[in-house]
């Protein structure tokens, strides 16, 4: 049975956000949002370590207060994945490591999703993985919900803010929403950052397109787990309601 390489989780958390400045510090039941993400991530048994990566002293200081491991990174990164690489290098992660990029705005993250994300790396050929979940047509119509289509072997064909695939003749079919979790082998993570932003990435504002444009395959894992991401301040109340239901 092939063994998994050492796996680590990094949670990028920047302060600036056009729709929700200071989002990682949003109060959720008396704790900052990043704390909830961290507490869920460390429940994944495949992760040897989970660390917050930020560019802001307010977030850094809050992490220290709540005993969340944290590293300070530069403020000029073009994407969260660039920040993840800097953090991975600061931490001195081994060359054979797999690094999970765990979105800091998913306080309802199911630890099982991280397991699904990491298990494919038992295959030595695996370079990058991500998740997708079924969505309905109304969700697919929203540009905030990224959609994905993939091959029969699981290789991503495209990600878009537009509804894909387009049903020209109205034939019913499934839509799959991209779940913004990624895992990279260290060499693929370094390659991503070295390439710099691509044309499609810039047009769609989707960093994963950088990989596809440069022929770096992304393996898509379907998941039945549901999250409730925080994009805007009003989303915090939805998260609180879900947490209160499960209390």
N, C-alpha and C positions, 0 to 999 in steps of 0.2 A: 504494500500500500504506500503510494508516494506520500512524503511528508511535506507539510506546509513549511515555507521559510519563516523566519521570525517576522511577526506582524506588529505594526504600531499604528496608533491613531493620532492624528493631529487635527485640532479644531481651529480653523482660521477665524479670527474675530476682529474685524476692523470697526472703528468708531463711526467713520463717515459713511452715510447711506443716503441716497437722494430721496428715498421714500420714507426712511425711518432712521434719522441720526441717533447714534447711541444705542442701536438695537440690542447688542449683546448684553447691555445692562438693564434691559427692560425688566421691571419687577413682575415676577410670577410667583404668587403665594409667598411673598417675603424673601425670595431669592432671585438673583439675576438669571436671565435666560441661559447664559453659558453654563451655569452650575447644573441646571437640569439636563442639558445635553451631555455634560461630562459624566454625571451620575448614571445616565443610561448607557453611555459608551463603555464605561469600565465594567459593565455587566457582561460584555462579550468575552467569552472564555478564550478566544483566539488572539486577543490583543494583549501583548506583553506590557504595553505602556500607552497612556493617553495623555496628551499635552495640549494646552491652549497656546495659540500663537497670535499675538496682537501687535498693533502699531501704536497703541495709545496707553498712556500711563494710568488713566482712569480705569481702564479695563484690567491692566496689569496689577494695579493695587487692589482692586476688588477680588481678583483671582487669588492673590496672596491672603487676603482676609478669609476667604472661604476654602483655603487649603487645596486649591486647584493648581496643579503644576503648570507653569506658564513660561514662555520665552518671549522676549521683545524682538520684533522684526522691523524692517524698514517700512516707511510709509508710502513708498513710490511703486509698489507692486501693481502690475496691470491686472492681475487676477488673484483669487484666493489660492489657486494652485501654486503660483509663484511664491506666495507666502509660505505655503506648506514645505516647499523645497528648502527655503532658507532655514526654517525651523528644523527640518530633518538634518541638515548639515550642521547646525549649531549643536544638535543633540548627538552628533557623531554616530548616526545609525549605520549599521553594517551594510556593505555593498549588496548583499543578497536579500536585504529587507524588502518587505512589502509595506507600503504606507497608505493608510486609509485617510482620505480627505473627508472629514466629517463636518457637514454644514452646521454652523453655529446657530442657525435659526430654526432648528428642528427639535424643540424641547419635548416632543412626544415620540422621538425616535425609539423604535423597538430594537433591543440589542440583537435579536435574531436576524435583523436586516444586515447587520455588520457581519454576522456569520455567513449569510448568503453571499455577501460581497467578497469575502476572503477565501471561501472554500475552493473556488476554481483555481487558485494559485498552487494547488497540488500538481497541476499540469505545468511543467517547466516552460512551456511555450507561451503561457498566459502573460500578457503585459499590462493590460488595463481592464478593469471591470467597472460596471455600474449597474443600477437597478431600474426597473420599470414596473408600473402598476396599471391595471385596467382603469380607464376613466370613461365617463359618458360623453355624448356629443356636446352637451352644454359646457362641460369642463374643457373639452378639446377646442372650443371656440375662443377661449380666453388666451390672449398672448402671454399672460403671466404663467400659464401652465405649458411647460415645454413638452412637446411630443417627440416620440422616437419610433422608428421602424428598423427592423433588423432582418438578417438572413435566417435561413432554416437552421444554420449552425450556431446562431446567436451573435454574429458579428453585426455591429451597428451599421446601418446604411446611411441614416441621416437623423439629425435632431433639428427641430424647428419650433418657432413660436406660432407658426401657421398650423392649421389642422392638417395633419398628414396621417395616412394617405388621403388624397382628395377623392371623394366618391362622385365621379363624373356622372354615372348613371343611377345614383341613389341606391346602390347595392349596399345592404346593411353589413356592417363589419365592426370589428373592435378598434378602439383607439387605446393607445398605451401612453401614459404620462411618464415622463422621465422623473426619477427620484434622484435628487442631486447629491448622491453619495458616489465617491470614486475610490478605487484602490489602484495603486501603481507599483510596479517594481521600480526600484531606485533608478535604474538606467532609463526607464521610460519617463519618469518624473523629470530627470535632468534633460532629457531630449525635448520634452514639452516646453520647458522654460527657455532652452537654447534657441528654439525655433522662433519665438516671438509671435505676437498676434498675427493671425491670418486674415485673408479677405472675408471669408464667410463668417468667421468668428466676429469680426468687427461689424458686419452688416446685421447679423442676428443677435449680437451681444450674447453669444454662447461660446464659452471658452473651449468646450469639448470638440467643437468643429475644427480647431487647430490640429488635433490629432488625426481626424479623418482626412483632412486636406493633405496631410503629409504621410498618408498610407500607414498610420499606426493604428492597428485594429483595437476596437473597444468591444469587449464581450458584455452583452446585456443579459442580466439575470432577472426573470420575472419574479415578482414578489406579491404575496397576498396581504402583506402588512400595510397598514395605512398610517400616515403621519398627518400632522397639521402644522405646516410651516408658517412662519411669521414673516410676512412681506411688508405689512403696514401696521400702524399702531392699533387699529381696530381688530387685528387678528389675535392680539394678546387675550382679549376676553374669550375668544373661542377656545384657546388653549386652556385657560383657567377653568372654563366650563367642563372641558373633557377631563382635566385632572381631578376636578371636584366629583365628577361622576364615578371615577375609579377609586376614590379615596376610601 
